[in-house]
Amino acid sequence: MIGVDSRAAARESSGAGREAGLAAPLADLVAREPLFVAPGTTVADVALAMREGQHSCAMVTSRPDGIVTNGDLARVVAERRPPDTPVEQVMSGPVRTLPAAAPLIRALLLMLDVGIEHVPVVRDGRIVGVVTDVDVIRQQSASPLLVADRIRRAGAGGTDDPALADLSADLARVAAALLADGVDGLRIATVVAGLRDALTIRMIELAERELGRPPVPYAWLALGSQGRMEQLLRSDQDTALAFADRADEAGAYFAALAERVTEGLAAAGVPRCPGGFMATSWCRRLDVWQRTFRGWLDEPHARSLLDAQVFLDLRRVTGDLDVDVLDRALARGRDRPGIQLALAQTARRFAPRTRRFRLVRADRLAPAELKLRGTVPIVLLGRLYGLAAGSAERTTAGRLHAAASANLISGDAAETLLDAYAVLLSARLRAELDGEPAPLSTPQRRELQIALRTVRTALQASALTHPGPG
């Protein structure tokens, strides 16, 4: 059991949705106009205007718009640049904006994904305010931004720093708070994955500090649920490492890097993968990876790829090595109907179970059952339709939307399946937090039954396009 009581987090929303917390529109948090400065304004004048107006940033009226923050001005000082430096030389741009009607959760996800602290808010094509990380934190009892900041600051003791040890309790508090705020399981899974990315990057930085500079460019790869940005609290490590082709002797360095990072993640509460899909076992030169992928795809029945299908979710987390060649290799699955058929048949083997009169079982399902009979077949269908559409998307939502755009499934079918996915992830998360299957209220039971029936219907539909046993 993860040590957070989530009974309050699991309560039902009233239906209309609360206009508070992370559901609040960004417009509600915009208290005043932002500070605007011209591109040629000196950094000294910008700093003075920000201090006098108590602004933590200023919008630069360049084309496209830019932004300068307190952090940018601090770097100007650290780099000993002259005070008459035009602000356009130190600003960031183009800015990432959100509409005023967007919920605060979108700003939170953007901050975690891009690593920014300010999100300009747009109404009628004009920037009307800025939402900051402080605004987000004030709306939450446990903020993922605070956890991300703790991760960035930790490391005085290397990968074994006690400050990084067992972050699972922090993540559980964040997840429980998000559930209580009405955030669905799919969005919470994105937050958890974002924090795991931040933790991984910090572990890699600390490991490189211990081992020295990498001898050749490399890429740390996320697989499975981490690659899809769909992790829950008990999700384990699914990782790999690719390094440049030039030097076999680099293998010893990257093997040591993989071991330090994997051990550090485990100490921080991210379990090792029981199936061995971790960088400690999957650390190879890029050309070896290419041959491995070609072997999987060219095998007549693609059994090897099915055994290692977490690689279909491959995503680079950090590193300078370009791994687009691996994406292109995986895209060849579009021309391999045998692979698609095998994925469809595998998905149908995980169909939700039924009782008498074909009613889907939905009472007190354990997390393992919710995963195997609920979220797993949706993930498999996402992989199937993503391959069939030739999509480079890694998230389940992106793959299903790509399939709808390619007319492989209807837009309504994609949205209904994604709604079911969010419900099932929420149910899994509640069970993880409680440590056991919790009694379901009547609305929760009904919602879960609808989600599981949706999964069965989608699996039955896959038999029309990809027939066969399973």
VOPAGU-2260 file (C-alpha; in pm, 1 decimal, decimal comma):
REM VOPAGU-2260
SITE   aa  ch    i         X         Y         Z
SITE  MET   A    0       0,0       0,0       0,0
SITE  ILE   A    1     122,7     350,2     -85,7
SITE  GLY   A    2      98,7     559,8     228,2
SITE  VAL   A    3    -169,1     812,2     134,9
SITE  ASP   A    4    -537,3     790,7     221,3
SITE  SER   A    5    -717,8     859,1    -106,4
SITE  ARG   A    6   -1080,7     823,5       8,2
SITE  ALA   A    7   -1132,3    1195,6     -33,9
SITE  ALA   A    8    -946,9    1187,7    -365,3
SITE  ALA   A    9   -1176,7     917,7    -495,4
SITE  ARG   A   10   -1503,6    1094,2    -426,8
SITE  GLU   A   11   -1740,2    1155,1    -711,2
SITE  SER   A   12   -1756,8    1489,0    -883,2
SITE  SER   A   13   -2098,6    1651,6    -908,3
SITE  GLY   A   14   -2109,4    1628,4   -1288,3
SITE  ALA   A   15   -2081,3    1991,6   -1389,8
SITE  GLY   A   16   -1719,2    2010,5   -1273,1
SITE  ARG   A   17   -1580,6    2243,6   -1012,6
SITE  GLU   A   18   -1456,4    2583,2   -1117,2
SITE  ALA   A   19   -1173,6    2563,4    -866,9
SITE  GLY   A   20    -833,1    2405,7    -832,9
SITE  LEU   A   21    -689,9    2266,6   -1154,8
SITE  ALA   A   22   -1029,9    2282,0   -1325,1
SITE  ALA   A   23   -1038,0    2661,4   -1296,4
SITE  PRO   A   24   -1004,2    2849,0   -1626,2
SITE  LEU   A   25    -680,5    3040,3   -1665,2
SITE  ALA   A   26    -880,8    3361,3   -1699,9
SITE  ASP   A   27    -974,0    3332,2   -1331,2
SITE  LEU   A   28    -607,6    3347,9   -1230,7
SITE  VAL   A   29    -510,9    3644,6   -1447,2
SITE  ALA   A   30    -524,3    3937,6   -1207,5
SITE  ARG   A   31    -359,2    4207,4   -1417,1
SITE  GLU   A   32    -211,5    4298,1   -1753,1
SITE  PRO   A   33     141,3    4171,9   -1814,6
SITE  LEU   A   34     438,6    4400,8   -1856,0
SITE  PHE   A   35     516,4    4465,3   -2224,8
SITE  VAL   A   36     855,1    4592,1   -2345,3
SITE  ALA   A   37     993,7    4667,8   -2690,5
SITE  PRO   A   38    1265,7    4440,5   -2835,3
SITE  GLY   A   39    1525,3    4716,7   -2820,5
SITE  THR   A   40    1470,3    4798,8   -2452,8
SITE  THR   A   41    1787,2    4747,4   -2249,6
SITE  VAL   A   42    1798,5    4470,1   -1991,6
SITE  ALA   A   43    1868,9    4735,5   -1725,8
SITE  ASP   A   44    1545,1    4918,3   -1806,6
SITE  VAL   A   45    1351,2    4590,6   -1820,2
SITE  ALA   A   46    1488,4    4486,2   -1480,9
SITE  LEU   A   47    1388,3    4821,9   -1333,7
SITE  ALA   A   48    1035,8    4801,6   -1477,5
SITE  MET   A   49     993,6    4445,2   -1349,3
SITE  ARG   A   50    1109,6    4542,6   -1001,3
SITE  GLU   A   51     890,8    4853,2    -979,7
SITE  GLY   A   52     583,8    4665,2   -1106,9
SITE  GLN   A   53     663,8    4346,7    -910,1
SITE  HIS   A   54     657,4    4134,7   -1224,3
SITE  SER   A   55     849,3    3807,4   -1251,1
SITE  CYS   A   56     856,6    3835,1   -1630,8
SITE  ALA   A   57     800,9    4074,6   -1918,6
SITE  MET   A   58     651,3    4010,3   -2260,9
SITE  VAL   A   59     868,2    4128,7   -2550,0
SITE  THR   A   60     666,9    4273,9   -2839,0
SITE  SER   A   61     880,3    4110,3   -3106,4
SITE  ARG   A   62     744,5    3908,7   -3395,7
SITE  PRO   A   63     677,3    3646,5   -3278,4
SITE  ASP   A   64     630,0    3744,4   -2914,6
SITE  GLY   A   65     910,3    3672,0   -2670,7
SITE  ILE   A   66     942,0    3655,4   -2293,8
SITE  VAL   A   67    1214,5    3750,7   -2046,4
SITE  THR   A   68    1207,0    3628,1   -1686,1
SITE  ASN   A   69    1394,8    3690,2   -1363,9
SITE  GLY   A   70    1600,2    3383,8   -1447,7
SITE  ASP   A   71    1703,6    3533,4   -1783,2
SITE  LEU   A   72    1813,0    3854,9   -1611,7
SITE  ALA   A   73    2011,9    3656,5   -1355,3
SITE  ARG   A   74    2199,1    3487,1   -1640,7
SITE  VAL   A   75    2279,4    3829,8   -1790,4
SITE  VAL   A   76    2449,6    3920,5   -1463,4
SITE  ALA   A   77    2625,8    3582,7   -1433,5
SITE  GLU   A   78    2759,5    3614,0   -1789,4
SITE  ARG   A   79    2871,4    3973,9   -1718,3
SITE  ARG   A   80    2686,6    4111,0   -2017,8
SITE  PRO   A   81    2654,1    4491,1   -2032,6
SITE  PRO   A   82    2336,7    4650,5   -1889,3
SITE  ASP   A   83    2258,9    4815,1   -2223,3
SITE  THR   A   84    2216,8    4473,5   -2391,2
SITE  PRO   A   85    1888,3    4477,2   -2589,4
SITE  VAL   A   86    1633,4    4247,1   -2428,7
SITE  GLU   A   87    1569,4    4071,6   -2760,8
SITE  GLN   A   88    1915,8    3916,5   -2726,2
SITE  VAL   A   89    1832,5    3741,7   -2399,5
SITE  MET   A   90    1460,6    3668,1   -2435,1
SITE  SER   A   91    1307,3    3329,4   -2509,1
SITE  GLY   A   92    1072,1    3286,5   -2800,7
SITE  PRO   A   93     839,5    3215,1   -2955,2
SITE  VAL   A   94     637,4    3188,0   -2634,8
SITE  ARG   A   95     412,9    2892,3   -2552,1
SITE  THR   A   96      65,2    3029,8   -2484,2
SITE  LEU   A   97    -271,6    2890,5   -2377,0
SITE  PRO   A   98    -623,7    3030,5   -2430,0
SITE  ALA   A   99    -795,5    3204,7   -2140,7
SITE  ALA   A  100   -1068,4    2938,2   -2128,6
SITE  ALA   A  101    -818,7    2651,0   -2086,6
SITE  PRO   A  102    -819,4    2479,4   -1744,0
SITE  LEU   A  103    -524,3    2527,7   -1512,6
SITE  ILE   A  104    -426,1    2161,4   -1552,3
SITE  ARG   A  105    -313,5    2240,9   -1907,9
SITE  ALA   A  106     -74,6    2506,9   -1778,6
SITE  LEU   A  107      60,4    2258,4   -1522,8
SITE  LEU   A  108     121,0    1993,1   -1789,8
SITE  LEU   A  109     289,5    2248,8   -2017,2
SITE  MET   A  110     518,9    2364,4   -1736,8
SITE  LEU   A  111     621,3    2007,4   -1656,6
SITE  ASP   A  112     666,0    1910,5   -2021,5
SITE  VAL   A  113     868,8    2212,5   -2136,0
SITE  GLY   A  114    1031,2    2305,2   -1805,1
SITE  ILE   A  115     898,6    2661,0   -1792,0
SITE  GLU   A  116     757,1    2870,0   -1506,4
SITE  HIS   A  117     544,6    3122,9   -1698,1
SITE  VAL   A  118     256,6    3060,8   -1939,8
SITE  PRO   A  119     111,9    3364,2   -2122,2
SITE  VAL   A  120    -267,7    3361,6   -2148,2
SITE  VAL   A  121    -433,7    3463,8   -2474,6
SITE  ARG   A  122    -781,4    3603,6   -2539,8
SITE  ASP   A  123    -895,8    3714,9   -2887,5
SITE  GLY   A  124    -543,1    3680,0   -3020,1
SITE  ARG   A  125    -389,7    3906,6   -2753,1
SITE  ILE   A  126    -181,8    3820,7   -2445,4
SITE  VAL   A  127    -389,8    3935,5   -2148,0
SITE  GLY   A  128    -191,5    3792,1   -1858,5
SITE  VAL   A  129      63,0    3536,9   -1741,0
SITE  VAL   A  130       5,3    3233,7   -1517,0
SITE  THR   A  131     311,1    3135,5   -1313,5
SITE  ASP   A  132     424,1    2825,4   -1131,2
SITE  VAL   A  133     337,6    3004,3    -806,0
SITE  ASP   A  134     -22,8    3042,8    -926,0
SITE  VAL   A  135     -39,9    2667,1    -991,2
SITE  ILE   A  136     112,9    2576,9    -656,5
SITE  ARG   A  137    -137,9    2797,3    -471,2
SITE  GLN   A  138    -422,7    2593,7    -620,6
SITE  GLN   A  139    -294,4    2259,7    -491,4
SITE  SER   A  140    -239,4    2095,5    -156,8
SITE  ALA   A  141      45,8    1890,3    -308,8
SITE  SER   A  142     197,9    2029,6    -627,4
SITE  PRO   A  143     399,9    1832,2    -882,9
SITE  LEU   A  144     593,8    2152,8    -948,9
SITE  LEU   A  145     730,5    2139,0    -593,7
SITE  VAL   A  146     834,7    1776,2    -647,2
SITE  ALA   A  147    1003,1    1872,0    -976,6
SITE  ASP   A  148    1189,3    2151,5    -799,2
SITE  ARG   A  149    1301,0    1912,8    -525,9
SITE  ILE   A  150    1435,7    1676,4    -792,1
SITE  ARG   A  151    1627,8    1953,9    -967,3
SITE  ARG   A  152    1787,0    2073,2    -641,5
SITE  ALA   A  153    1884,1    1730,0    -506,4
SITE  GLY   A  154    2210,5    1556,1    -575,3
SITE  ALA   A  155    2471,3    1673,5    -325,7
SITE  GLY   A  156    2529,8    1307,5    -242,5
SITE  GLY   A  157    2525,5    1188,1    -604,7
SITE  THR   A  158    2278,1     925,9    -723,1
SITE  ASP   A  159    2262,2     800,0    -361,8
SITE  ASP   A  160    2156,2    1140,6    -226,2
SITE  PRO   A  161    1898,5    1084,1      52,6
SITE  ALA   A  162    1700,8    1377,9     -90,8
SITE  LEU   A  163    1622,9    1159,8    -391,8
SITE  ALA   A  164    1547,9     848,6    -190,5
SITE  ASP   A  165    1197,2     710,7    -212,0
SITE  LEU   A  166    1006,9     984,1    -391,3
SITE  SER   A  167     709,2     747,1    -412,1
SITE  ALA   A  168     538,4     908,1    -111,0
SITE  ASP   A  169     564,6    1252,4    -274,8
SITE  LEU   A  170     423,6    1116,3    -599,9
SITE  ALA   A  171     138,9     948,9    -412,5
SITE  ARG   A  172      46,3    1275,6    -242,7
SITE  VAL   A  173      50,3    1454,2    -578,2
SITE  ALA   A  174    -166,5    1185,2    -740,4
SITE  ALA   A  175    -416,0    1188,3    -453,0
SITE  ALA   A  176    -441,7    1568,1    -466,7
SITE  LEU   A  177    -498,9    1561,2    -842,9
SITE  LEU   A  178    -770,9    1298,1    -806,3
SITE  ALA   A  179    -935,9    1509,2    -537,7
SITE  ASP   A  180    -926,8    1804,2    -777,6
SITE  GLY   A  181   -1118,8    1605,6   -1039,8
SITE  VAL   A  182    -824,4    1540,8   -1274,1
SITE  ASP   A  183    -870,4    1217,2   -1471,9
SITE  GLY   A  184    -629,4     924,3   -1461,3
SITE  LEU   A  185    -484,6     981,9   -1807,2
SITE  ARG   A  186    -373,3    1335,4   -1721,2
SITE  ILE   A  187    -239,1    1222,0   -1385,0
SITE  ALA   A  188     -41,7     949,5   -1563,9
SITE  THR   A  189     114,2    1221,6   -1781,3
SITE  VAL   A  190     213,7    1416,2   -1468,4
SITE  VAL   A  191     368,4    1107,0   -1306,5
SITE  ALA   A  192     561,0    1028,7   -1625,2
SITE  GLY   A  193     682,8    1388,3   -1647,6
SITE  LEU   A  194     817,2    1371,6   -1292,6
SITE  ARG   A  195     980,6    1035,2   -1366,6
SITE  ASP   A  196    1145,8    1197,1   -1670,7
SITE  ALA   A  197    1276,6    1479,2   -1449,8
SITE  LEU   A  198    1407,4    1224,6   -1198,3
SITE  THR   A  199    1575,4    1022,2   -1474,2
SITE  ILE   A  200    1744,7    1329,0   -1621,8
SITE  ARG   A  201    1871,7    1431,7   -1277,6
SITE  MET   A  202    2006,6    1080,5   -1212,8
SITE  ILE   A  203    2187,4    1088,6   -1547,3
SITE  GLU   A  204    2341,2    1429,0   -1467,7
SITE  LEU   A  205    2465,9    1297,0   -1134,0
SITE  ALA   A  206    2599,4     975,5   -1288,5
SITE  GLU   A  207    2787,8    1172,6   -1554,3
SITE  ARG   A  208    2937,9    1386,3   -1278,0
SITE  GLU   A  209    3074,2    1067,9   -1120,4
SITE  LEU   A  210    3185,5     896,5   -1442,6
SITE  GLY   A  211    3307,3    1193,7   -1643,2
SITE  ARG   A  212    3197,3    1318,5   -1984,4
SITE  PRO   A  213    3043,1    1057,8   -2217,2
SITE  PRO   A  214    3297,3     939,1   -2476,3
SITE  VAL   A  215    3043,4     960,8   -2762,3
SITE  PRO   A  216    2691,1    1098,1   -2808,0
SITE  TYR   A  217    2412,1     882,8   -2667,4
SITE  ALA   A  218    2037,2     878,3   -2600,4
SITE  TRP   A  219    1854,9     752,9   -2292,4
SITE  LEU   A  220    1532,6     591,7   -2412,6
SITE  ALA   A  221    1201,6     540,4   -2235,5
SITE  LEU   A  222     989,2     240,7   -2332,4
SITE  GLY   A  223     644,7     109,3   -2243,4
SITE  SER   A  224     425,9     329,3   -2024,9
SITE  GLN   A  225     711,8     574,5   -1966,8
SITE  GLY   A  226     764,8     607,0   -2340,8
SITE  ARG   A  227     392,3     674,2   -2383,5
SITE  MET   A  228     389,9     923,3   -2089,5
SITE  GLU   A  229     119,2     710,2   -1922,3
SITE  GLN   A  230     271,3     596,3   -1592,8
SITE  LEU   A  231     100,6     525,3   -1263,2
SITE  LEU   A  232     257,8     496,8    -919,4
SITE  ARG   A  233     351,5     129,3    -942,6
SITE  SER   A  234     478,2     143,4   -1300,7
SITE  ASP   A  235     826,9      -3,0   -1323,4
SITE  GLN   A  236    1135,4      98,1   -1518,9
SITE  ASP   A  237    1125,6      38,0   -1895,7
SITE  THR   A  238    1442,3     190,5   -2037,2
SITE  ALA   A  239    1715,6     144,1   -2295,9
SITE  LEU   A  240    2031,3     323,0   -2404,6
SITE  ALA   A  241    2174,5     383,5   -2751,8
SITE  PHE   A  242    2519,2     526,6   -2820,0
SITE  ALA   A  243    2704,6     636,6   -3132,6
SITE  ASP   A  244    2855,5     379,0   -3362,1
SITE  ARG   A  245    3213,3     500,8   -3354,6
SITE  ALA   A  246    3360,1     327,5   -3051,3
SITE  ASP   A  247    3307,0     -20,2   -2910,3
SITE  GLU   A  248    3513,4      75,0   -2604,9
SITE  ALA   A  249    3241,3     324,5   -2510,9
SITE  GLY   A  250    3029,6      28,4   -2408,7
SITE  ALA   A  251    3197,7       2,3   -2067,3
SITE  TYR   A  252    3119,6     367,1   -1986,6
SITE  PHE   A  253    2753,7     336,9   -2081,6
SITE  ALA   A  254    2713,5       6,6   -1899,3
SITE  ALA   A  255    2832,4     181,9   -1583,3
SITE  LEU   A  256    2603,9     479,4   -1654,1
SITE  ALA   A  257    2305,7     248,5   -1700,8
SITE  GLU   A  258    2378,7      65,1   -1375,3
SITE  ARG   A  259    2410,7     386,2   -1171,9
SITE  VAL   A  260    2092,9     539,7   -1311,8
SITE  THR   A  261    1889,7     219,5   -1281,5
SITE  GLU   A  262    2001,6     169,9    -921,4
SITE  GLY   A  263    1929,3     534,8    -841,5
SITE  LEU   A  264    1578,8     513,4    -985,3
SITE  ALA   A  265    1511,0     197,8    -784,2
SITE  ALA   A  266    1628,2     371,6    -464,9
SITE  ALA   A  267    1393,7     661,0    -546,3
SITE  GLY   A  268    1097,0     423,9    -558,7
SITE  VAL   A  269    1079,8     333,9    -929,9
SITE  PRO   A  270    1078,4     -48,7    -935,3
SITE  ARG   A  271    1309,1    -247,6   -1160,6
SITE  CYS   A  272    1135,3    -415,1   -1454,1
SITE  PRO   A  273    1072,4    -785,2   -1376,3
SITE  GLY   A  274    1102,3    -860,4   -1748,0
SITE  GLY   A  275    1447,2    -704,9   -1768,3
SITE  PHE   A  276    1358,0    -421,6   -2007,0
SITE  MET   A  277    1608,3    -179,4   -1857,5
SITE  ALA   A  278    1915,1       1,0   -1987,2
SITE  THR   A  279    2134,8    -235,9   -1786,9
SITE  SER   A  280    2033,6    -511,6   -2030,6
SITE  TRP   A  281    1946,3    -305,7   -2338,7
SITE  CYS   A  282    2253,5     -86,2   -2390,8
SITE  ARG   A  283    2379,0    -100,1   -2750,0
SITE  ARG   A  284    2541,8      91,1   -3033,5
SITE  LEU   A  285    2294,2     259,8   -3264,4
SITE  ASP   A  286    2386,3      36,3   -3559,9
SITE  VAL   A  287    2323,0    -271,2   -3343,8
SITE  TRP   A  288    1982,0    -129,4   -3251,2
SITE  GLN   A  289    1902,7     -85,0   -3620,3
SITE  ARG   A  290    1988,2    -448,7   -3694,5
SITE  THR   A  291    1783,8    -562,0   -3393,8
SITE  PHE   A  292    1476,9    -370,0   -3512,6
SITE  ARG   A  293    1513,8    -497,9   -3868,3
SITE  GLY   A  294    1534,3    -853,6   -3736,1
SITE  TRP   A  295    1216,7    -809,6   -3534,0
SITE  LEU   A  296    1024,7    -656,6   -3824,2
SITE  ASP   A  297    1144,6    -900,8   -4089,8
SITE  GLU   A  298    1062,7   -1212,3   -3888,8
SITE  PRO   A  299     760,4   -1376,1   -4061,1
SITE  HIS   A  300     532,3   -1379,6   -3757,5
SITE  ALA   A  301     699,6   -1099,8   -3561,3
SITE  ARG   A  302     702,4   -1307,6   -3244,9
SITE  SER   A  303    1021,7   -1141,4   -3121,4
SITE  LEU   A  304     871,6    -794,6   -3162,2
SITE  LEU   A  305     559,7    -903,3   -2976,9
SITE  ASP   A  306     778,0   -1028,3   -2693,9
SITE  ALA   A  307     951,8    -688,5   -2686,5
SITE  GLN   A  308     665,9    -464,6   -2799,0
SITE  VAL   A  309     751,2    -206,8   -2532,0
SITE  PHE   A  310     999,5     -85,0   -2794,6
SITE  LEU   A  311     707,5      32,4   -3006,5
SITE  ASP   A  312     668,7     306,8   -2743,4
SITE  LEU   A  313    1032,9     417,7   -2766,0
SITE  ARG   A  314    1094,0     785,0   -2682,6
SITE  ARG   A  315    1417,7     975,3   -2622,3
SITE  VAL   A  316    1427,1    1128,5   -2273,6
SITE  THR   A  317    1766,6    1297,6   -2294,7
SITE  GLY   A  318    2095,6    1282,8   -2481,4
SITE  ASP   A  319    2248,6    1426,7   -2797,7
SITE  LEU   A  320    2224,8    1120,1   -3020,1
SITE  ASP   A  321    1970,0    1141,5   -3302,1
SITE  VAL   A  322    1759,7     824,2   -3291,0
SITE  ASP   A  323    1517,1     915,1   -3570,1
SITE  VAL   A  324    1652,5     618,1   -3762,8
SITE  LEU   A  325    1490,1     391,1   -3503,8
SITE  ASP   A  326    1156,8     571,0   -3546,0
SITE  ARG   A  327    1181,3     515,4   -3920,7
SITE  ALA   A  328    1257,9     149,3   -3864,8
SITE  LEU   A  329     951,1     106,8   -3645,7
SITE  ALA   A  330     738,4     288,4   -3904,9
SITE  ARG   A  331     801,7      -5,6   -4137,7
SITE  GLY   A  332     547,0    -191,1   -3927,0
SITE  ARG   A  333     281,9     -17,5   -4140,4
SITE  ASP   A  334     384,6    -248,9   -4424,4
SITE  ARG   A  335     386,6    -560,1   -4206,9
SITE  PRO   A  336      26,4    -686,6   -4184,0
SITE  GLY   A  337     151,9    -991,0   -3994,7
SITE  ILE   A  338     266,7    -769,5   -3708,9
SITE  GLN   A  339     -62,8    -584,4   -3701,0
SITE  LEU   A  340    -260,6    -908,6   -3703,8
SITE  ALA   A  341     -50,4   -1046,7   -3418,3
SITE  LEU   A  342    -107,2    -728,5   -3213,9
SITE  ALA   A  343    -483,3    -748,4   -3272,9
SITE  GLN   A  344    -496,5   -1112,8   -3172,2
SITE  THR   A  345    -290,6   -1042,3   -2860,6
SITE  ALA   A  346    -520,6    -754,3   -2762,8
SITE  ARG   A  347    -831,4    -972,0   -2794,1
SITE  ARG   A  348    -684,6   -1227,4   -2554,2
SITE  PHE   A  349    -713,3    -960,7   -2282,4
SITE  ALA   A  350   -1083,7    -890,4   -2336,9
SITE  PRO   A  351   -1274,6    -800,2   -2017,2
SITE  ARG   A  352   -1449,9   -1098,7   -1860,0
SITE  THR   A  353   -1824,6   -1124,9   -1841,6
SITE  ARG   A  354   -2076,9   -1279,0   -1604,1
SITE  ARG   A  355   -2421,5   -1414,9   -1671,2
SITE  PHE   A  356   -2621,8   -1231,2   -1935,3
SITE  ARG   A  357   -2290,9   -1096,0   -2074,4
SITE  LEU   A  358   -2261,2    -834,8   -1798,9
SITE  VAL   A  359   -1905,8    -709,4   -1759,6
SITE  ARG   A  360   -1750,9    -774,1   -1417,7
SITE  ALA   A  361   -1684,3    -444,2   -1243,7
SITE  ASP   A  362   -1705,1    -507,4    -867,0
SITE  ARG   A  363   -1391,6    -473,7    -652,3
SITE  LEU   A  364   -1150,7    -544,6    -936,2
SITE  ALA   A  365    -786,6    -565,3    -826,8
SITE  PRO   A  366    -534,3    -330,2    -992,3
SITE  ALA   A  367    -384,3    -624,5   -1182,5
SITE  GLU   A  368    -727,0    -713,1   -1324,7
SITE  LEU   A  369    -798,3    -351,7   -1417,9
SITE  LYS   A  370    -466,7    -345,2   -1600,8
SITE  LEU   A  371    -484,4    -680,1   -1781,2
SITE  ARG   A  372    -852,7    -660,6   -1876,2
SITE  GLY   A  373    -883,1    -285,8   -1912,0
SITE  THR   A  374    -586,6     -67,1   -1992,5
SITE  VAL   A  375    -362,9    -329,6   -2158,8
SITE  PRO   A  376    -600,8    -402,3   -2449,7
SITE  ILE   A  377    -644,8     -26,7   -2507,7
SITE  VAL   A  378    -267,0      20,1   -2520,4
SITE  LEU   A  379    -237,8    -273,7   -2762,5
SITE  LEU   A  380    -510,4    -130,4   -2984,9
SITE  GLY   A  381    -330,5     203,1   -2978,4
SITE  ARG   A  382      -9,6      35,0   -3093,1
SITE  LEU   A  383    -198,3    -155,6   -3361,9
SITE  TYR   A  384    -377,0     146,7   -3505,5
SITE  GLY   A  385     -69,3     365,9   -3471,2
SITE  LEU   A  386     129,7     120,3   -3682,8
SITE  ALA   A  387    -151,1      83,8   -3934,8
SITE  ALA   A  388    -174,6     462,4   -3969,8
SITE  GLY   A  389     202,7     498,0   -4009,9
SITE  SER   A  390     201,0     739,3   -3714,9
SITE  ALA   A  391     509,6     843,0   -3519,2
SITE  GLU   A  392     289,1     921,5   -3218,3
SITE  ARG   A  393     382,8     745,5   -2896,7
SITE  THR   A  394      90,6     829,5   -2668,8
SITE  THR   A  395    -223,2     618,8   -2686,6
SITE  ALA   A  396    -429,8     933,0   -2744,3
SITE  GLY   A  397    -202,8    1044,1   -3028,8
SITE  ARG   A  398    -218,8     701,8   -3192,5
SITE  LEU   A  399    -597,1     675,7   -3174,6
SITE  HIS   A  400    -638,9    1029,2   -3308,8
SITE  ALA   A  401    -398,3     944,1   -3593,5
SITE  ALA   A  402    -603,3     632,9   -3668,7
SITE  ALA   A  403    -920,4     842,9   -3680,5
SITE  SER   A  404    -752,7    1091,2   -3915,3
SITE  ALA   A  405    -655,2     799,1   -4139,8
SITE  ASN   A  406   -1017,1     670,6   -4130,2
SITE  LEU   A  407    -911,2     344,1   -3968,3
SITE  ILE   A  408   -1159,0     409,1   -3686,5
SITE  SER   A  409   -1419,3     677,6   -3638,5
SITE  GLY   A  410   -1347,4     991,8   -3439,8
SITE  ASP   A  411   -1627,5     899,2   -3199,2
SITE  ALA   A  412   -1475,4     554,5   -3145,4
SITE  ALA   A  413   -1136,9     709,3   -3067,1
SITE  GLU   A  414   -1281,6     956,4   -2815,5
SITE  THR   A  415   -1501,7     691,2   -2649,3
SITE  LEU   A  416   -1205,1     458,7   -2609,7
SITE  LEU   A  417    -992,4     737,6   -2465,5
SITE  ASP   A  418   -1268,6     825,6   -2218,4
SITE  ALA   A  419   -1270,5     460,8   -2112,3
SITE  TYR   A  420    -892,3     463,6   -2081,0
SITE  ALA   A  421    -907,2     766,4   -1848,9
SITE  VAL   A  422   -1175,2     599,7   -1633,1
SITE  LEU   A  423    -975,9     276,2   -1605,2
SITE  LEU   A  424    -652,8     457,6   -1520,6
SITE  SER   A  425    -839,3     653,1   -1250,9
SITE  ALA   A  426    -975,6     327,9   -1107,0
SITE  ARG   A  427    -629,3     169,7   -1109,8
SITE  LEU   A  428    -482,5     474,6    -940,0
SITE  ARG   A  429    -747,2     471,8    -664,1
SITE  ALA   A  430    -675,4     104,8    -599,4
SITE  GLU   A  431    -299,4     168,5    -591,4
SITE  LEU   A  432    -341,1     447,4    -338,8
SITE  ASP   A  433    -576,2     245,8    -118,5
SITE  GLY   A  434    -364,3     -67,9    -137,1
SITE  GLU   A  435    -660,1    -293,8    -212,3
SITE  PRO   A  436    -973,0    -299,1    -427,4
SITE  ALA   A  437   -1198,6     -33,1    -277,8
SITE  PRO   A  438   -1578,5     -68,8    -267,2
SITE  LEU   A  439   -1733,0     113,7    -559,7
SITE  SER   A  440   -2019,2     356,8    -536,1
SITE  THR   A  441   -2310,2     302,1    -774,2
SITE  PRO   A  442   -2195,6     580,9   -1013,2
SITE  GLN   A  443   -1838,0     448,0   -1007,2
SITE  ARG   A  444   -1954,6      93,4   -1079,3
SITE  ARG   A  445   -2168,5     214,1   -1367,8
SITE  GLU   A  446   -1882,4     422,7   -1508,9
SITE  LEU   A  447   -1643,9     128,9   -1486,9
SITE  GLN   A  448   -1891,0    -109,4   -1652,0
SITE  ILE   A  449   -1936,0     134,7   -1940,5
SITE  ALA   A  450   -1557,5     164,8   -1978,8
SITE  LEU   A  451   -1507,1    -212,9   -1983,3
SITE  ARG   A  452   -1793,8    -260,6   -2230,8
SITE  THR   A  453   -1627,8       1,9   -2449,6
SITE  VAL   A  454   -1307,3    -202,1   -2444,1
SITE  ARG   A  455   -1494,4    -520,5   -2544,1
SITE  THR   A  456   -1669,7    -337,7   -2826,6
SITE  ALA   A  457   -1340,8    -196,2   -2957,6
SITE  LEU   A  458   -1179,8    -539,6   -2948,3
SITE  GLN   A  459   -1472,1    -689,5   -3137,3
SITE  ALA   A  460   -1441,0    -414,5   -3397,5
SITE  SER   A  461   -1070,8    -495,6   -3441,3
SITE  ALA   A  462   -1172,5    -846,1   -3550,1
SITE  LEU   A  463   -1338,8    -694,3   -3858,2
SITE  THR   A  464   -1021,2    -523,8   -3979,2
SITE  HIS   A  465    -771,8    -774,9   -3839,1
SITE  PRO   A  466    -954,6   -1110,9   -3822,3
SITE  GLY   A  467    -815,2   -1422,6   -3670,2
SITE  PRO   A  468    -823,8   -1622,3   -3347,5
SITE  GLY   A  469    -789,1   -1445,4   -3013,9
